[in-house]
Amino acid sequence: MKEKLIQRYSAAERINHWVVAWCFILLAISGLAFFYPAFFWLTGVFGTPQLARMLHPFIGVVMFVGFLVQFFRYYHHNFIDQEDVEWMKAVGTVMKGHEVGDIGRYNGGQKGMFWLMSICMLVLLATGLVIWRQYFAGFFPIPVIRIALLLHAASAIALIAGIIVHVYAALWVKGTIRAMAEGVVTHAWARKHHPRWFREMTGRK
């Protein structure tokens, strides 16, 4: 019997997601190399340390623009409601494989990740411009640059931690990777994990 599928993401959405994802990977590699000497060898991914330092801010701008597109595409799906609060309270039950609440397109954890990414992206962009030595650092006093460096590193660590959780959750919930790889999910997956969204997509009561 052929499985029934629902489109979760269009080709444009998936391309946008993977552009942001690959930019994040490159930025995490180069950023960790600059932040901690033991990881400096990671600059070899870019060819030379100098090239890694030069490309890091440009890749950062690309990632921010890509995420900005995602933000305006999804923000209205990510307002937290009472169902999400109940989901967050019962996250232990969810981790055992039992979904809680009448969840829409995104659950409380996904919404929390969305807003964490949004805040981190804004901080990383603002501080990144301040410390971008080639173009903007000369306009700011040294104390401001030092604070920007601290906030940039803190936001990057928070974002990396969040993305690790995001990837783990995607691997842990069977069928989630397919949504971003092929753009579709099964009716059974949607009905179990996002019942309200399933009803909206199928017109079922």
Helices and strands as residue ranges (DSSP letters): E 5-7, H 11-35, G 37-46, H 49-74, G 75-77, H 82-89, H 91-95, H 108-130, G 137-139, H 142-172, H 176-181, E 184-186, H 187-193, H 195-202
